[in-house]
Amino acid sequence: MRKFITSLSLTLFSTCVLASQRPAPKSSSGLGDLSEGLTAIMAAAGEALSYILLAAGIAFIFGSIIKYMAHRANPSQVRLSEPFFLFVLGLALIALPFVQYVVGYNPGIF
């Protein structure tokens, strides 16, 4: 559990670093510049969320493999529905950024 928390915090930190590498908005002299700055912040947050969804999806798929191995070792202790649910959830989390890409909003990952 401690390794999971460490890897999750490292992932969140790296996504924040990647999101913060966007150019800073110009000095705010009007309402248009203010809205551009807010739009850039929201785009960076959307991009960070896409990276977090991808990382979480991969982690859930990896967890489903581990649960399946535990089910193979002792089927009475771990039900087959647990790894199946984790796998489906991982695929859904990985698919969410692609849905954004198909719909037309592209934060710049793909």
C-alpha positions in Angstrom: 0.0 0.0 0.0 2.9 2.3 0.8 4.4 1.8 -2.6 1.1 2.5 -4.3 0.7 5.8 -2.5 4.3 6.7 -3.4 3.8 5.9 -7.0 0.4 7.7 -7.1 2.0 10.8 -5.6 4.9 10.6 -8.1 2.4 10.3 -11.0 0.4 13.3 -9.8 3.5 15.4 -9.3 4.8 14.5 -12.8 1.4 15.4 -14.4 1.5 18.7 -12.5 5.0 19.4 -13.9 3.9 18.5 -17.4 0.8 20.7 -17.1 2.8 23.6 -15.8 5.1 23.7 -18.8 2.6 25.8 -20.8 3.6 29.3 -21.6 2.5 31.9 -19.1 -0.3 34.2 -20.2 0.4 37.8 -21.1 -0.1 40.5 -18.5 -3.9 41.0 -18.0 -5.0 44.3 -19.4 -8.6 43.5 -20.2 -11.4 41.0 -20.0 -10.2 39.1 -23.1 -6.7 38.5 -21.7 -8.3 37.3 -18.4 -10.5 34.8 -20.3 -7.5 33.6 -22.3 -5.6 33.0 -19.0 -8.5 31.1 -17.5 -8.9 29.1 -20.7 -5.2 28.1 -20.6 -5.5 27.0 -17.0 -8.6 24.9 -17.8 -6.8 23.3 -20.8 -3.8 22.4 -18.5 -6.2 20.9 -16.0 -7.9 18.9 -18.7 -4.6 17.6 -20.0 -3.5 16.7 -16.4 -6.8 14.9 -15.9 -6.3 12.9 -19.1 -2.9 11.8 -17.9 -4.3 10.8 -14.5 -7.1 8.8 -16.2 -4.5 7.0 -18.3 -2.3 6.2 -15.3 -5.3 5.0 -13.2 -6.6 2.9 -16.1 -3.2 1.2 -16.4 -3.0 0.7 -12.7 -6.5 -0.9 -12.6 -5.6 -3.3 -15.4 -2.4 -4.3 -13.6 -4.4 -4.8 -10.4 -6.9 -7.0 -12.3 -4.0 -9.2 -13.5 -2.8 -9.6 -9.9 -6.3 -10.4 -8.7 -6.7 -12.9 -11.4 -3.5 -14.6 -10.4 -4.8 -14.7 -6.8 -8.1 -16.2 -8.1 -6.1 -18.9 -10.0 -4.2 -19.8 -6.8 -7.3 -19.9 -4.6 -10.7 -19.5 -6.3 -12.7 -19.7 -3.1 -10.9 -16.6 -1.6 -11.1 -14.2 -4.6 -14.2 -14.2 -6.8 -13.8 -14.0 -10.6 -15.9 -10.9 -10.7 -13.3 -8.8 -8.9 -10.6 -9.0 -11.6 -13.2 -8.8 -14.3 -14.6 -5.6 -12.7 -11.1 -4.1 -12.3 -10.3 -4.9 -15.9 -13.5 -3.3 -17.3 -13.0 -0.2 -15.1 -9.4 0.1 -16.3 -10.5 -0.1 -19.9 -13.1 2.6 -19.3 -10.6 4.9 -17.6 -8.2 4.4 -20.5 -11.0 5.0 -23.1 -12.1 8.4 -21.6 -9.3 10.5 -23.0 -9.9 8.9 -26.4 -13.5 9.8 -26.2 -12.4 13.4 -25.8 -10.3 13.0 -28.9 -13.1 11.5 -31.0 -15.6 14.2 -29.9 -13.3 16.9 -31.0 -11.7 18.3 -27.9 -8.0 17.5 -28.0 -5.9 18.7 -25.0 -2.7 17.8 -26.9 -1.8 14.3 -25.6 -2.6 12.3 -28.8 
